[in-house]
Amino acid sequence: MTTKRFSKSTLLALTTAILVSGAYPAQAFIKGIDHNSQTPLTLHVADDAHVQGAQNFIDGVAKRGIGFLSNESLSEAQREKEFRQLLNDSFDMNTIARFALGRYWKSASEAQKKEYLKLFQAMIVEVYTARFSEYNGQALEVVSARGEGDSDAIVTSKIVPAEGKDVQVDWRVRHKNGRYKVVDVVVEGVSMALTQRSDFASVIQRGGGNVEVLLEHLRAS
């Protein structure tokens, strides 16, 4: 992920938020998103059980992430392994990656799509594992949740640092394949999904609209 557009405090909060995520069972299979939309994430009206489930998801899995972050006995390789598993369990990486590519997803070949999805996840792992050392005891507390769409809920939480001000983090959580999954994280009003989409579009446009230019950029990252 390109990080230059996030402030240091925002990036640290985003890193902490992503690291304290996990997976929680759900009971419904819900449709995906419109990858041509400018908002990753909007459908119809979620019921109370859906909203409560999403809130429980974020609240419960924070304990898993904090446990792995605070475990000083883990080696760097073990932490990276835990993080990869955490991403697979808690984030809908394909949905996020496809949204980030936007309208260029349709013009990409099947081979390009396959490589892009692989490179996207590798980029996420590289960016956030490099910041493990910046975690110094921040906690995540769930504040509230509301439905947004027949599959989505917005869970509002805050990162509570050892010192300084709390940072608001909003999670967009969706049911998919019988599980809750995170499809976006918004820190201090900055959307991870929308920021990445804008950054990728800039790279592709500078390359004349060719998706291969983005792939070259990701390979070199």
C-alpha positions in Angstrom: 0.0 0.0 0.0 1.2 3.5 -0.8 1.6 5.3 2.5 2.7 8.8 1.6 -0.9 10.2 1.8 -1.4 9.1 5.4 0.0 11.2 8.3 2.3 9.4 10.7 -0.4 9.3 13.4 -3.0 8.1 10.9 -0.8 5.4 9.5 0.1 4.2 13.0 -3.6 4.1 14.0 -4.4 2.3 10.7 -1.6 -0.2 11.3 -2.8 -0.8 14.9 -6.4 -1.2 13.7 -5.5 -3.7 11.0 -3.3 -5.7 13.3 -6.0 -6.1 15.9 -8.5 -7.6 13.4 -9.5 -11.2 13.1 -12.5 -13.3 12.0 -15.9 -14.1 13.6 -18.7 -16.5 12.3 -21.8 -15.1 10.7 -25.0 -16.7 9.4 -25.6 -15.1 6.1 -24.1 -15.0 2.6 -24.3 -11.5 1.1 -23.6 -10.2 -2.4 -20.4 -8.4 -3.3 -19.9 -4.8 -4.2 -20.0 -2.7 -7.4 -16.4 -2.2 -8.3 -17.3 0.7 -10.5 -18.9 2.6 -7.6 -17.0 5.5 -6.0 -18.1 4.3 -2.6 -16.9 0.7 -1.9 -19.4 -0.1 0.3 -23.2 0.8 0.1 -26.3 -1.4 -0.3 -29.7 -1.4 1.6 -30.7 -1.7 5.3 -29.1 -4.1 7.8 -31.1 -5.6 10.7 -30.3 -5.2 14.4 -28.9 -8.7 14.6 -26.5 -8.0 11.7 -25.3 -4.8 13.4 -24.8 -6.4 16.8 -23.0 -9.2 15.1 -20.6 -6.8 13.4 -20.0 -5.0 16.6 -19.3 -8.3 18.4 -16.9 -9.2 15.6 -14.7 -6.1 16.0 -14.9 -6.2 19.8 -14.0 -9.9 20.0 -11.2 -10.1 17.5 -9.4 -7.1 18.9 -8.4 -9.4 21.7 -6.8 -11.8 19.3 -4.8 -9.0 17.6 -3.7 -7.4 20.8 -2.6 -10.8 22.1 -0.3 -11.4 19.1 1.0 -7.8 19.1 1.9 -7.9 22.8 3.5 -11.4 22.7 7.2 -10.5 22.9 8.2 -14.2 22.6 7.2 -14.3 18.9 10.0 -13.9 16.3 9.7 -11.6 13.4 8.9 -14.6 11.1 6.2 -15.8 13.5 4.7 -12.3 13.7 4.5 -12.1 9.9 2.9 -15.5 9.8 0.3 -14.5 12.3 -0.4 -11.3 10.4 -0.8 -13.2 7.1 -3.3 -15.5 8.8 -5.1 -12.5 10.3 -5.5 -10.8 6.9 -6.9 -14.0 5.4 -9.3 -14.5 8.3 -10.6 -11.0 8.8 -10.2 -8.9 5.6 -11.9 -9.6 2.3 -8.7 -9.0 0.4 -10.0 -9.8 -3.0 -12.9 -7.3 -2.6 -10.6 -4.6 -1.3 -8.1 -5.2 -4.1 -10.7 -5.2 -6.8 -12.2 -2.0 -5.5 -8.8 -0.4 -5.4 -8.3 -1.2 -9.1 -11.6 0.4 -9.9 -12.7 0.5 -13.6 -9.4 -0.9 -14.7 -10.3 -4.3 -13.3 -12.5 -4.9 -16.3 -9.8 -4.1 -18.8 -7.2 -6.3 -17.1 -6.5 -9.8 -18.5 -7.1 -12.8 -16.4 -3.4 -13.3 -16.0 -3.0 -9.6 -14.9 -5.9 -10.0 -12.4 -4.4 -13.1 -10.9 -0.9 -11.4 -10.5 -2.5 -8.2 -9.2 -4.4 -9.9 -6.4 -1.2 -11.7 -5.3 0.9 -8.5 -5.5 -1.7 -6.5 -3.6 -1.7 -8.8 -0.6 2.1 -9.0 -0.6 2.2 -5.2 -0.6 -0.2 -5.0 2.4 1.9 -7.5 4.3 5.1 -5.7 3.5 3.8 -2.3 4.5 2.3 -3.3 7.8 4.9 -5.8 9.0 7.5 -3.1 8.6 5.6 -1.1 11.3 5.3 -3.8 13.9 7.9 -2.1 16.1 5.8 1.0 16.4 3.1 -0.8 18.4 3.6 0.2 22.0 0.5 -0.8 23.9 -2.3 0.9 22.0 -5.8 -0.5 22.8 -8.9 -0.7 20.6 -12.3 0.0 22.1 -15.6 -0.4 20.2 -17.9 2.6 20.7 -21.0 1.9 18.5 -22.3 0.4 15.3 -24.9 1.1 12.7 -26.3 -0.7 9.7 -25.5 0.6 6.2 -26.8 -1.6 3.4 -28.4 -5.0 3.7 -24.9 -6.5 4.1 -22.8 -3.8 5.7 -22.4 -2.3 9.2 -20.2 0.6 10.2 -18.5 -0.2 13.6 -17.0 2.9 15.2 -14.1 2.3 17.5 -11.2 4.3 19.0 -7.5 3.6 19.3 -6.4 4.5 22.8 -2.7 5.2 22.9 -0.5 5.1 26.0 -0.1 8.8 25.6 -1.9 11.5 23.5 -5.4 11.7 22.0 -7.7 8.9 21.1 -8.1 8.2 17.3 -11.4 7.3 15.8 -11.4 4.3 13.5 -14.5 3.2 11.6 -14.7 -0.3 10.2 -16.9 -1.3 7.3 -17.9 -4.9 8.1 -19.7 -7.2 5.7 -21.1 -10.7 5.7 -19.5 -13.0 3.2 -19.4 -16.7 2.8 -20.9 -17.1 6.3 -18.4 -14.9 8.0 -17.9 -11.2 8.9 -15.2 -9.5 6.9 -13.7 -6.1 6.9 -13.9 -4.3 3.5 -12.6 -0.9 4.6 -11.0 1.0 7.5 -11.4 4.7 7.9 -9.0 6.5 10.2 -9.4 10.2 11.0 -11.8 10.4 8.1 -9.3 8.8 5.7 -10.6 5.7 3.9 -8.0 3.0 3.2 -9.9 1.7 0.2 -10.6 5.1 -1.4 -7.0 6.3 -0.8 -5.6 3.2 -2.4 -8.0 3.4 -5.3 -6.9 7.1 -6.0 -3.2 6.2 -5.7 -3.5 3.2 -8.1 -5.6 5.3 -10.6 -2.8 7.9 -10.6 -0.1 5.3 -11.4 -2.2 3.8 -14.2 -3.1 7.2 -15.7 0.5 8.3 -15.8 1.2 5.1 -17.7 -1.4 5.8 -20.3 -4.2 3.8 -18.8 -2.3 0.5 -19.0 -2.7 -1.8 -16.0 0.7 -3.4 -16.7 2.2 -0.1 -15.5 0.7 -0.7 -12.0 1.9 -4.3 -12.0 5.4 -3.1 -12.7 5.1 -0.6 -9.9 3.9 -3.3 -7.4 6.6 -5.7 -8.5 9.2 -3.1 -7.8 7.8 -2.1 -4.4 
